[in-house]
Amino acid sequence: MEDPQHLDHDQRAGWVRGIICFNCNGGLGWFRDDVSRLARAITYLRGTTWQRVLIHPGVFPMCSPTRGRPPSQRS
């Protein structure tokens, strides 16, 4: 099932920008279409989100930029 389609528009000018999903439309509204707020949110996520990090061909443990590697499954 596809996400419902919503008409996205610029809040200040009223211009239609495109058709996007419900969650994206709401997200842009919460950020008030402010590029600097979105950039800060992206920076935050990049610094706190667990990511796969290549340490050897085919070996990608999960690491957090702020917390390091997750605890071993054996602990």
VENKATA-V489133 format. One record per residue. N is the residue number from 0. RES is the residue in one letter. PSI is psi in radians with two decimals (none if undefined). NEAR is the number of other ideal C-beta (glycine too) atoms within 10 Angstrom. D_LAST is the distance of its C-alpha to the last C-alpha in Angstrom with 2 decimals. Layout:
n,res,psi,near,d_last
N,RES,PSI,NEAR,D_LAST
N,RES,PSI,NEAR,D_LAST
//
This chain:
n,res,psi,near,d_last
0,M,2.28,3,40.10
1,E,2.70,5,40.87
2,D,2.56,11,40.42
3,P,2.53,9,43.65
4,Q,2.36,12,45.69
5,H,2.52,15,46.82
6,L,2.04,10,49.51
7,D,2.40,17,48.16
8,H,2.73,15,50.68
9,D,2.14,11,51.01
10,Q,-0.64,10,51.31
11,R,-0.85,8,53.83
12,A,-0.40,8,56.09
13,G,0.04,7,55.62
14,W,2.44,9,55.36
15,V,2.27,10,53.47
16,R,-0.52,12,50.63
17,G,-3.02,10,49.38
18,I,2.18,10,47.64
19,I,2.98,16,43.90
20,C,2.89,14,41.42
21,F,-0.84,11,41.23
22,N,-0.72,11,37.88
23,C,-0.72,13,39.05
24,N,-0.78,17,42.35
25,G,-0.72,12,40.75
26,G,-0.78,13,38.39
27,L,-0.63,18,41.36
28,G,-0.75,11,43.14
29,W,-0.59,9,40.41
30,F,0.02,15,40.51
31,R,0.59,10,44.31
32,D,0.44,15,44.75
33,D,1.94,10,43.97
34,V,-0.66,8,42.73
35,S,-0.62,8,41.50
36,R,-0.76,12,39.34
37,L,-0.71,14,37.86
38,A,-0.71,11,37.27
39,R,-0.65,12,35.43
40,A,-0.71,13,33.24
41,I,-0.78,10,32.46
42,T,-0.76,10,31.66
43,Y,-0.87,10,29.31
44,L,-0.72,9,27.45
45,R,-0.51,10,27.27
46,G,-0.19,10,25.74
47,T,-0.18,11,23.07
48,T,2.36,10,22.22
49,W,2.33,13,19.21
50,Q,2.67,11,20.91
51,R,2.33,10,20.53
52,V,2.16,13,21.32
53,L,2.08,9,22.85
54,I,-0.27,11,21.55
55,H,2.61,7,23.19
56,P,2.09,6,25.52
57,G,-0.02,6,23.63
58,V,1.98,9,20.22
59,F,1.42,12,19.50
60,P,2.74,13,16.05
61,M,2.31,10,16.08
62,C,2.63,15,16.96
63,S,2.34,14,18.51
64,P,-0.48,12,21.59
65,T,-0.31,8,20.81
66,R,-0.04,9,17.03
67,G,-2.63,8,16.13
68,R,2.65,12,13.32
69,P,2.81,12,10.74
70,P,2.65,7,7.07
71,S,2.57,6,5.57
72,Q,-0.41,5,5.60
73,R,-0.21,4,3.83
74,S,none,5,0.00
//
